[in-house]
Amino acid sequence: MTSAISEQRPTPASRPSHTYHARTLAYAGIGAILATGVHGHAFSPDLLWMLPYLMIYPHFAQALDSFFRRRYPSAIKRTLLLVDAMHNGAFIALSGLSLAPYLMLLLSVGATAFIIDRLNYLPLTLPLLNVAALLYLVLLPLESTGPYSLVLDLSGIVGMALYACVNACHMHRQGLHLAQSHAEMEAMQSRIICLARYLSPQISESIFSGKHHTREETRRSKLTVFFSDIKGFSELSEELEAEALTDMLNQYLDEMSKIALEHGGTIDKFVGDCIMVFFGDPSSNGTRADAISAVSMAIAMRKRMSALRRQWRIRGMDCPLEVRMGIHTGYCSVGNFGTEARMDYTIIGREVNLASRLENAAEAGEILISHKTYALIRKVIMCHSRGPISGKGLSRQIQAYQVIDLYRELGAHNGFVEHDMPGFSMYLDTNDVRIRDRERIITALQQAASKLQGLKRT
């Protein structure tokens, strides 16, 4: 779209400025007054040499403006405007201070100064014009125009009228051009907004801000990868009507996406009811903070799923749907993958597969994380060992941990006790302990305490 627009119209840098048009009109008006004055014997025919100069100078000034614009934008504008004031002052003196030419030239210089920089140059240029006119009158006294002053006045009035009309036409064309450009920009913006919905907000923002390029490139980054899906969704899709299933799935994905974005996750893709999110790119708060954000997001998603089930039950969909999740931390290849015609900003690598295997091994309502992720979040989030798990594509078993909740959410009076240090590991959930197992647990704890006390005495 951008290339099409640039082919249709010249760029702002190459298009002649409004200042150029105003200056050309003003000098053409001076030339018209001069020619009229010579024809009416108000000026000497010797002054006709000025006509080529008046026609050529605006183009010369435009060339200077283009050459020095990038290095000295303000200085070249100010210099050319002061030269215009000197020229106009000389012609005012030449016309013998006739009212109409004076007003016409005052109008042209004032309009040009206003176009260049609003009111900033007016206090400088207008007094200079009058001072230049007086100096020319004093230093180069001219004969009075006598009876031919009426010719000069009429030509000045015609010049003012033409200047105003042509300038108004040019402004109208500029207004139409700006309106067209504004409409094109709005259309382009709406298209960009529509396309941005197919990207994660972090990715689209980084691309549009210039932090990331759209060319094929990848890099290695330590990320925390999250996978989730709804257990039992395939069976449910066979029971529900397509419209009801679509509404439920869209509501689920919408709620989960909001939670992911609130925690700073980059949504990679949706595959049916499966969600893939990663933390640590395009922006990162540090590996530990990214891992905590990922697991906190998973906990919030699990809680939100309980609320969604209640809503669906009220609407007549009594479905025991539970979300299962897997999280792993490791180095992944992240960036643009694909071709020049179609690219996808995603992550690949063994660590991505590990997160997917953890999600497949999780039970309904369970969040499984790897040991690498557990080591980063253990002081903030309570977990307990789930034991080693194996899966398709894994060369060896990996240690998995089940996420319980944030410590701050459990409160001071909770039924969880967890300690893990070299030579000692304990996890106790009093809420799950069966009555018939209490005595066995107490006996095991007493035996462990006796052994530790015996070691202390020796």
MOSUL-V710520 format. One record per pair of residues at least 12 apart in sequence whose C-alpha atoms are under 7 Angstrom apart, sorted by the first residue. I is the first residue (numbers start at 1). J is the second residue. Records with the same first field share a line. If there is no record, write none. Layout:
I->J + J
This chain:
19->112 + 115 + 116
20->58 + 62
22->112 + 167
23->58 + 112
24->58
25->163
26->108 + 163
27->54 + 55
28->54 + 55
29->159
31->51 + 54
33->152 + 155 + 156
36->155
37->151 + 152
40->148 + 151
42->145 + 148
61->80
81->113
82->125
85->109 + 125 + 128 + 129
86->129 + 132
88->105 + 129
89->129 + 130 + 132 + 133
90->132 + 133 + 136
92->133
93->133 + 134 + 136 + 137
94->142
96->144 + 145
98->149 + 153
99->153
100->153 + 156 + 157
101->152 + 153 + 156
104->156 + 159 + 160
110->122 + 126
200->266 + 267 + 268
202->266 + 282
203->282
215->336
216->336 + 337
217->335 + 336
218->333 + 334 + 335 + 336
219->333 + 334 + 335
220->331 + 332 + 333 + 334
221->331 + 332 + 333 + 334
222->280 + 287 + 330 + 331 + 332
223->278 + 279 + 280 + 329 + 330 + 331 + 332
224->278 + 279 + 280 + 290 + 291 + 294 + 327 + 328 + 329 + 330
225->277 + 278 + 279 + 327 + 328 + 329 + 352 + 355
226->276 + 277 + 278 + 326 + 327 + 328 + 355
227->275 + 276 + 277 + 325 + 326 + 327 + 355 + 356 + 359
228->274 + 275 + 276 + 323 + 324 + 325 + 326 + 359
229->273 + 274 + 275 + 323 + 324 + 325
230->273 + 321 + 322 + 323 + 324
231->321 + 322 + 323 + 324 + 364
232->321
249->273
256->301
259->297 + 301
260->297
263->293 + 297
265->277 + 278 + 279
266->278 + 279
268->346
279->294
288->376 + 377
291->373 + 376 + 377
292->377
299->405
302->323 + 365
322->364 + 365
323->364 + 365
324->359 + 362 + 363 + 364 + 365 + 366 + 367
325->359 + 362 + 366 + 367 + 368
326->355 + 356 + 358 + 359 + 367 + 368 + 369
327->355 + 358 + 368 + 369 + 370
328->351 + 354 + 355 + 369 + 370 + 372 + 373
329->351 + 372 + 373
330->351
331->351
332->347 + 348 + 349 + 351
333->347 + 348 + 349
334->346 + 347 + 348
335->347
357->391
366->402
367->402 + 403
368->400 + 401 + 402 + 403
369->400 + 401 + 402
370->399 + 400 + 401
371->399 + 400
380->406 + 407
381->405 + 406 + 407
382->403 + 404 + 405 + 406 + 407
383->401 + 402 + 403 + 404
384->401 + 402 + 403 + 427
385->400 + 401 + 402
386->400 + 401 + 402
387->399 + 400
388->400
415->429 + 430 + 431
416->428 + 429 + 430
417->429
